[in-house]
Amino acid sequence: MSFESHITRLPHAFDPDLGDEACAAVPALSGDAAKLVRGAAGSSPYLKSLIHKEAAWLPEALNSPDAALAQLSADLVSGAPDQRPVALRAAKRKVALLTALADLAGAWTLEKVTGTLTDFADLASQLALEAAIGVEIKRGKLPGATEDDIATAGGMVSIAMGKMGAHELNYSSDIDLICLFDESRFDPADYHDARASFIRATRKMAAMLNDITGDGYVFRTDLRLRPDPAVTPVCIAMETAERYYESLGRTWERAAYIKARPSAGDLAAGQRFLDTLTPFVWRKHLDFAAIQDAHDMRLRIREHKGLGGSITLDDHNMKLGRGGIREIEFFTQTRQLIAGGRDPYLRDRHTVPALRKLASKGWVPEDVAEALSDHYRAHREVEHRIQMVGDAQTHRLPKNTDGWGRIAGLMGCDVAQIKADLQRRLTEVHEMTEGFFAPQAGTTETEIAHKFDPAMLERWQTYPALRSPRAVEIFNRVQPEILSRLALTARPDEALAALDGFLRGLPAGVQLFSLFEANPQLIDLLVDIVGTAPALAQHLSRNSGVFDAVIGGSFFTEWPGAQGLSEDLAARLAREQDYEVQLDAARRWAKEWQFRIGVHHLRGLNGAKEAGQQYADLADAVLVGLWQPVADQFAQKHGPMPGRGAMVLGMGSLGARRLNATSDLDLIVIYDADGVEASDGRRPLAARPYYARFTQALVTAISAPMAQGRLYEVDMRLRPSGTQGPVATSLASFKNYQREDAWTWEHLALTRARPVAGAPDLAEEVEAFRQEVLSIAKDTAVVRRDVQDMRARIAAAKAPEGPWDAKIGAGRLQDIELLSQTGALLAGSPRRAVSQGLQAGVAIGWLNAEDASDLAATYRLCWQVQLAAKLLSGQTVVPDQIGEGGRAFLLRETETEDMDVLQTRLQTACASAGDIITDALTRSSGGVGGKA
């Protein structure tokens, strides 16, 4: 299709005579193409001058703009380096003219316009750098470099910043470059010579692009975004830059690097440099502290440029003024800084795509993202037309009638229409973004009804979280809001004491207090937690980053299940290369999900049954997620697993998929060397010690305390021969032991066993064997006698911790689980849940349906009390110590009206369950069983 067929709009001539003169200079054009030239030249003196200069070239170029641009690039690349200053300026005229006409005609999208300008800037800076560095190399000034190094500039790179980095250059933009060199390519003795050579080359490159000659200029070039430009040379070593950003980098520099990309020279070295800055730009936690920095930055720019006050269109700055381009960019970049450290998907250099991504993850409302994207595109088009008039790097709207007439002419509409549209758009942008950058002031002290202990409030100022002036400043803004919400709780002083414990344990406060200021709804959550679950509050004070998950976009979505969790953890670990970092990342990830489960349970979004299953899903995902990193790390030294590999058999509550907030993991590791005697690695090991040491490595990965704490305590006493046996069990030994030597209690434990992680085929074989063992008929009398003995030993070993102990004691969790396992074992049932074991006992006539139903109901009540206790304090319930909020949570969870009634209900139910269990184990078998 021809260029003319893509024209969707046409400018009109502010000065028709000038438009006619331009048309006369290009007589080969007709139709809409001629109208385009007439309108452009009649409203823009700059475009008119370009049309006259390029009259011979223009008709063919308009016939196929893409082909014309490709030919321009090819001619530049093949041209002589010493002719590049002239050639680049001539090419810039052609690119500027063709881009402007395609833009004015609506034949190109905004992205195509800005992309074309940026592509030319990339090419121009590459060719200028090659010419400059080539001179240095040919003169022998760059140590060790040859002509083969010219294409990569001998290890130097220009990092494109701002709109060039984002591929969004405006029509008459300058280009912001940071020039660096890879000092690792040079011997220390050659460092200073190399540095001097690169500095000279940078200056020559900038002059080639920036200097105005009789042929014009290529791009105004700004090198001042480099670290500390007042004292550093125009090209610095990458290591020097890294040290600067690590120690002195500021928020505005972090924001600038969102759009940074290597644009010329050694692109690979440039990307490696940007990769090293990832921790500087993208923080691990949600970075709401960046909001105030961004707001302060905007205010300083406004004050410095005199851009405050209401929106008046005459002379209004479309870039830096209220409602302008910069407000949309700041809004987008600051949201990216907040969340991009946790979600690499949000790390997009381009403004409109970044807004879409932020909206897709819930960081920006969909309608706001759509509106700002539309305003951004419109603002950029107006900006381009302002600059097309005289090729000036300006963003200011006209101040007089003629100026507005020219802009209207380039836009193909009347002045009144433009002004009305601009006023609306600028106002809407300012209203959408200003609230985000200027958080509302909190409740004043005088509005707090309850009088809190002033000594405690004063003591807060001594805590580590409030040691910096900035933390104090932010906390002073949010403290009235926190206190006003504490005053509304059932027992404000009790809640304040819990909050005091939270603040006392908080190591730093700026990030968290900023998060509260930007998200006041989180204060409600904090008050709920500190007033209800002190253990959860204590965890929060040490891991306040878990609050990130609440506003991370997925906190209230459906539970992803074990598979979804495994995929999420795998993606998180894949972003880290270092093994220790992976282990810490797994801990941070798991704590976030544990926090979510606990908060959902605390707030009644799920019950004890769902929470127990979710804790088990999480443990599964951790075991699956860490299995391969541990295996890979171990294999680096000792080689891959010999034979068929290994698997993890989850036992106890993990196997039954019912954990609580503080559960440890009962595990057995089973391997099959399949006749392979030893591993094949740098330090080979025989099969048995290989799997024993691998198991130890896996347990360490899960249970070792690190910066983010530990994941789980691990208990391996359920393996064959208990603590006397090897930590890893061969498949053959496991099978032989279960067939020949296992005690009744070990077969009972097998009723809950479940493959969790490791080699799939081995896991399938272990599960098939488990079902085979359970299917073998048991001697009912022997099983019942053994279970009675076990029950007696358990009772003798540990007494209940008072009437609220839901786990230990007759008729409580452990007792009912034991009876359920007995039912499953006698029935040969492979089902693992307590209710399923009880029903298996009914199916063989050992239990009656009414007793099984009563036991299941008592188990549910005990589980509700147990899970609530573990969440509230990690210990057995003590009503006077769990606070009003804790008691309310426990009563809501058990659907009971008061604590005395609940205690009576629990004791009565457990006593009845204990009698049922005693009777089931001591009465005649009723025809059940038979000897194996």
C-alpha positions, -999 to 999 in steps of 0.1 A, spaced: 0 0 0 12 35 -8 20 61 18 -10 82 6 -34 53 14 -23 55 50 -31 92 55 -59 96 81 -56 133 88 -41 164 72 -27 196 86 -38 230 73 -17 260 64 -16 288 89 1 308 62 -12 295 28 14 314 8 42 296 25 24 263 19 20 271 -18 58 279 -21 66 245 -6 42 227 -29 58 245 -59 92 232 -48 80 196 -50 58 195 -82 59 157 -84 35 155 -54 -3 157 -59 -35 148 -40 -33 143 -3 5 142 -4 6 177 -18 -20 188 8 2 173 35 32 193 23 12 225 20 -3 222 55 30 213 71 51 240 54 23 266 59 23 261 97 60 252 104 89 274 91 113 245 101 95 219 80 92 244 51 130 247 51 135 210 52 111 205 23 130 229 2 164 213 11 151 178 4 127 185 -25 145 161 -48 145 132 -23 110 137 -8 87 123 -35 105 89 -37 108 88 1 71 94 6 64 66 -19 80 41 5 91 57 38 104 24 54 126 17 23 139 53 23 149 50 60 166 17 54 186 31 26 196 61 47 209 37 74 228 16 49 245 46 33 256 59 67 270 26 78 290 22 45 302 58 44 337 69 54 341 76 91 358 110 84 327 121 65 302 111 92 297 146 108 283 158 75 265 126 65 248 123 99 235 158 97 221 153 62 205 121 73 190 138 103 173 163 81 157 136 60 146 115 91 131 147 107 112 156 76 99 121 68 89 114 105 71 148 108 50 142 76 41 106 86 32 119 121 11 148 108 -7 125 83 -15 100 110 2 74 88 24 63 117 14 55 153 31 75 181 52 44 188 64 43 152 72 80 153 92 79 185 107 45 176 120 58 143 136 89 160 151 66 187 165 41 161 182 69 143 196 82 176 210 47 183 226 45 149 240 80 150 255 75 185 270 41 174 286 56 142 299 86 161 314 65 188 330 41 162 345 71 144 358 86 177 371 54 192 386 43 158 409 74 158 421 64 193 428 29 183 445 38 151 468 62 170 476 34 195 461 54 224 438 26 236 459 -1 252 457 -35 236 429 -25 212 428 -33 175 405 -23 146 385 -54 154 375 -36 187 360 -6 169 325 -21 166 323 -26 204 342 7 211 370 -11 228 349 -19 259 330 14 261 293 17 261 268 46 260 237 39 282 206 56 268 185 72 295 152 89 296 131 89 265 159 75 244 163 46 267 125 40 266 125 42 228 103 73 231 123 102 218 103 133 211 105 152 178 132 177 188 146 158 217 181 159 232 196 125 241 207 116 276 237 93 277 258 79 304 292 68 290 311 40 308 339 17 301 347 -19 312 378 -15 333 381 -53 336 394 -55 301 426 -37 309 456 -44 331 458 -21 361 489 -5 346 470 5 315 439 18 334 447 55 333 457 55 296 425 37 287 405 61 308 420 91 291 414 76 257 377 69 264 372 104 278 386 119 245 364 96 225 333 105 245 340 142 239 345 137 202 314 116 199 293 142 217 307 170 195 300 150 164 263 148 174 259 180 193 279 208 175 259 231 153 276 236 119 266 249 85 248 215 80 229 218 113 233 193 142 224 157 148 212 155 184 217 178 214 236 155 237 235 156 275 260 136 295 251 150 329 230 121 342 262 102 351 272 98 387 282 131 404 287 150 370 303 180 387 334 161 396 335 131 374 348 129 338 324 124 309 333 87 308 339 66 339 347 30 348 318 7 354 331 -3 388 332 34 399 296 38 388 286 7 406 302 19 439 285 52 436 250 38 431 255 12 459 265 39 484 250 72 472 224 65 446 192 85 451 155 78 443 155 99 411 185 79 398 166 47 405 137 60 386 160 71 357 174 36 354 139 21 348 143 33 312 180 27 308 194 5 281 227 0 263 225 19 230 260 21 214 294 4 218 299 -27 239 262 -36 244 270 -68 262 291 -51 288 265 -24 291 238 -50 299 261 -67 325 265 -33 341 227 -27 342 222 -62 356 245 -54 385 223 -24 393 192 -45 396 192 -45 435 197 -7 434 168 0 411 145 -28 421 141 -32 459 131 -66 473 101 -52 492 73 -29 481 90 5 482 63 30 492 91 52 507 97 62 470 64 81 469 76 109 491 109 112 473 90 114 440 66 140 454 95 161 467 113 158 434 82 170 415 78 200 439 114 209 436 112 208 398 80 229 399 96 255 422 128 257 402 111 260 369 83 283 382 56 258 372 33 259 402 -1 274 403 -33 267 384 -34 254 348 -32 283 324 -28 272 288 -7 301 275 29 292 280 20 261 299 48 235 300 34 203 285 62 182 300 69 196 335 37 216 342 6 205 361 -11 176 343 18 172 319 38 144 305 61 141 335 33 136 359 21 106 340 57 93 338 63 98 375 30 82 383 40 51 363 77 49 373 69 53 410 44 25 409 70 5 391 96 13 418 72 2 445 63 -32 430 89 -40 404 114 -54 429 90 -83 436 75 -86 401 99 -84 371 69 -83 348 64 -47 358 99 -36 347 90 -21 314 108 9 299 78 21 279 52 43 296 20 31 280 28 -7 282 40 -2 317 6 14 327 -11 -16 311 10 -40 331 5 -22 363 -33 -23 357 -32 -60 350 -15 -66 383 -39 -43 402 -15 -15 410 -34 10 389 -72 9 383 -80 -2 347 -99 30 339 -71 52 353 -45 33 332 -66 36 301 -73 73 306 -36 82 314 -25 62 284 -49 82 262 -38 115 277 -1 105 274 -5 98 236 -24 131 231 2 151 252 31 136 232 14 146 199 9 182 211 45 182 223 57 171 188 38 199 171 52 225 194 87 213 185 80 210 148 73 247 145 109 258 149 129 226 158 132 239 193 136 217 224 106 233 241 76 220 257 57 252 262 24 260 246 22 292 226 17 326 242 2 345 213 -24 341 186 0 333 158 16 306 179 -17 289 186 -27 293 150 4 273 139 -2 245 164 -38 243 153 -27 242 117 -4 213 123 -31 195 142 -57 202 115 -83 217 138 -93 251 152 -77 268 182 -108 267 204 -111 230 199 -74 225 209 -76 246 239 -108 229 253 -93 195 248 -60 205 264 -76 221 294 -97 189 300 -68 165 295 -43 185 317 -69 188 345 -78 151 344 -41 141 345 -34 163 375 -64 151 394 -56 114 387 -19 117 398 -18 143 425 -37 123 451 -12 95 447 18 118 452 3 139 480 -12 115 506 -40 130 528 -31 141 562 -40 117 590 -64 122 619 -53 148 644 -45 140 679 -75 159 693 -99 136 674 -88 105 693 -114 97 719 -94 72 741 -66 85 762 -36 63 758 -7 59 782 16 89 773 47 71 787 43 43 763 38 67 734 69 86 744 89 54 747 83 46 710 107 74 701 135 53 715 128 22 693 151 13 664 123 18 639 122 55 648 159 62 649 160 82 617 145 117 613 127 105 581 111 76 599 99 99 627 85 124 602 65 97 584 54 80 616 42 113 631 18 115 601 4 80 605 4 77 643 -29 96 648 -46 73 624 -32 42 641 -43 55 675 -77 65 664 -83 29 651 -69 14 682 -94 34 702 -122 17 684 -111 -18 695 -128 -37 723 -98 -31 747 -77 -2 734 -50 -4 761 -45 -41 755 -43 -35 717 -18 -7 724 4 -30 744 4 -55 715 13 -27 691 41 -16 714 55 -51 711 53 -49 674 70 -16 672 97 -26 696 107 -56 674 107 -36 642 143 -31 630 135 -2 607 105 19 600 107 41 569 94 15 544 66 2 566 54 36 578 54 48 542 34 18 532 8 26 559 6 62 547 0 52 512 -24 23 521 -44 33 552 -64 1 550 -33 -18 562 -36 0 595 -69 -18 601 -51 -51 594 -23 -42 617 -47 -33 645 -66 -65 639 -34 -86 641 -17 -69 671 -50 -69 690 -58 -106 682 -27 -126 674 5 -115 693 25 -143 677 16 -131 643 24 -96 653 58 -106 666 64 -124 632 53 -92 615 77 -70 634 106 -91 622 93 -97 587 73 -65 579 79 -72 542 51 -97 543 27 -68 543 38 -65 507 16 -95 499 -15 -78 511 -13 -52 484 7 -72 459 -24 -79 437 -31 -116 447 -37 -115 484 -75 -121 481 -76 -142 450 -85 -179 451 -60 -203 468 -36 -215 440 -32 -250 454 0 -270 458 6 -270 420 2 -233 416 24 -226 447 51 -249 433 51 -231 400 52 -197 418 82 -208 439 100 -223 410 97 -189 391 109 -170 422 140 -193 426 148 -192 389 155 -155 392 183 -162 417 216 -179 407 233 -181 441 222 -212 462 222 -193 496 201 -165 480 177 -192 467 173 -206 502 166 -172 517 142 -164 488 123 -196 496 120 -185 532 108 -150 523 83 -165 499 70 -191 523 65 -165 551 44 -144 528 21 -173 521 20 -183 557 10 -148 565 -17 -149 540 -31 -182 554 -30 -168 589 -47 -135 580 -74 -152 560 -81 -175 589 -80 -146 614 -105 -126 594 -128 -155 587 -121 -158 550 -114 -195 555 -119 -219 584 -97 -243 603 -102 -271 577 -92 -250 548 -63 -234 566 -49 -268 576 -50 -279 540 -34 -247 528 -5 -250 553 0 -285 539 -1 -273 503 26 -247 512 48 -274 528 44 -295 497 54 -266 475 85 -259 496 97 -295 494 90 -297 457 106 -263 451 138 -269 470 143 -304 459 159 -295 426 181 -266 438 194 -289 466 200 -317 441 218 -294 417 240 -279 444 249 -313 457 256 -326 422 281 -299 415 305 -316 439 294 -352 439 276 -357 406 240 -366 398 220 -390 419 231 -426 412 204 -449 399 167 -439 399 171 -411 424 151 -405 456 118 -393 469 103 -377 500 75 -395 519 55 -371 540 43 -387 572 20 -377 600 0 -344 596 20 -336 564 10 -369 548 -26 -364 559 -25 -328 545 -34 -311 578 -9 -288 593 -11 -258 616 9 -225 617 38 -241 637 38 -277 625 71 -294 619 75 -319 590 77 -356 595 97 -370 565 113 -402 552 137 -401 523 137 -432 502 162 -439 473 169 -465 447 205 -467 435 193 -495 411 226 -513 412 247 -482 407 275 -483 433 287 -447 433 280 -413 419 299 -398 390 313 -364 400 343 -344 411 342 -361 444 322 -393 439 304 -410 467 291 -445 472 253 -447 468 245 -451 505 266 -421 518 256 -401 488 219 -403 496 226 -399 534 245 -367 528 220 -355 502 192 -360 528 212 -340 553 216 -312 528 179 -312 521 171 -311 558 195 -282 563 180 -263 533 146 -266 550 155 -261 587 187 -241 589 182 -206 604 191 -179 579 185 -142 575 149 -149 568 146 -175 596 139 -212 590 112 -228 569 103 -258 591 116 -280 618 121 -315 603 115 -348 622 128 -380 606 121 -404 635 94 -422 616 120 -437 592 127 -475 596 146 -482 629 140 -446 639 170 -426 651 192 -457 650 187 -461 612 203 -443 583 188 -409 575 180 -421 539 165 -455 534 169 -476 503 138 -488 486 147 -524 491 153 -518 528 121 -499 532 101 -527 516 118 -554 536 114 -536 568 77 -529 563 70 -565 554 92 -582 580 101 -560 609 78 -530 612 59 -526 645 21 -520 645 27 -482 652 48 -480 620 20 -496 599 -4 -471 616 19 -443 605 19 -457 570 -19 -451 568 -11 -413 566 21 -415 545 21 -396 512 47 -391 485 55 -354 483 86 -347 462 114 -363 442 115 -389 414 80 -394 401 84 -431 391 99 -439 425 71 -421 443 45 -441 423 62 -473 433 64 -463 470 27 -454 470 18 -487 453 38 -506 479 22 -486 508 -12 -497 495 0 -533 492 12 -533 528 -21 -518 541 -42 -543 521 -26 -573 539 -51 -586 565 -41 -578 601 -47 -597 633 -73 -575 649 -66 -586 684 -29 -579 681 -35 -545 665 -60 -535 692 -37 -547 720 -8 -528 705 -29 -496 701 -40 -499 737 -4 -501 748 5 -471 726 -23 -451 740 -12 -459 775 24 -450 768 13 -417 752 -8 -409 783 20 -417 806 46 -397 787 27 -365 784 -3 -351 803 -26 -325 788 -17 -289 793 -50 -281 811 -86 -282 799 -78 -262 767 -53 -287 753 -69 -298 721 -41 -322 711 -30 -344 741 -54 -364 762 -82 -389 760 -107 -381 732 -86 -353 717 -68 -349 684 -40 -374 689 -63 -399 704 -89 -397 677 -62 -398 650 -48 -430 666 -83 -446 664 -88 -434 628 -54 -449 618 -64 -482 635 -97 -482 615 -78 -476 583 -52 -503 591 -78 -529 600 -98 -521 569 -68 -520 546 -79 -485 535 -53 -463 516 -73 -432 525 -54 -408 548 -79 -383 563 -92 -389 599 -128 -389 588 -120 -415 561 -102 -438 587 -133 -436 609 -156 -445 580 -133 -474 572 -138 -486 607 -176 -484 602 -173 -502 569 -158 -533 586 -182 -533 615 -157 -522 641 -172 -488 647 -209 -478 645 -219 -449 623 -231 -428 653 -199 -431 672 -178 -423 641 -199 -392 635 -195 -381 671 -157 -387 669 -155 -367 636 -174 -338 652 -152 -338 683 -121 -339 660 -134 -309 641 -139 -289 673 -105 -299 686 -89 -289 653 -106 -255 653 -93 -249 689 -58 -262 680 -54 -242 648 -67 -210 665 -43 -216 694 -13 -220 672 -22 -189 652 -29 -168 683 1 -177 704 17 -209 692 7 -225 725 -23 -240 743 -51 -215 747 -51 -195 780 -82 -174 778 -69 -146 800 -38 -142 779 -51 -142 743 -69 -109 746 -104 -99 737 -97 -101 700 -83 -136 704 -113 -148 724 -137 -133 698 -118 -151 670 -119 -185 689 -156 -181 696 -164 -172 660 -143 -201 647 -161 -226 669 -196 -209 666 -199 -207 704 -214 -178 724 -188 -175 752 -156 -190 766 -172 -208 795 -196 -225 772 -168 -234 748 -147 -249 776 -176 -270 788 -184 -281 752 -148 -291 746 -145 -311 778 -178 -328 774 -171 -338 737 -136 -350 745 -148 -371 775 -174 -387 753 -149 -393 725 -124 -409 750 -151 -433 762 -159 -443 726 -123 -449 719 -118 -470 750 -148 -490 742 -137 -496 706 -103 -509 716 -115 -531 745 -148 -546 733 -151 -579 714 -141 -576 677 -176 -584 664 -163 -607 637 -137 -582 624 -103 -591 611 -86 -625 610 -49 -633 612 -26 -623 584 
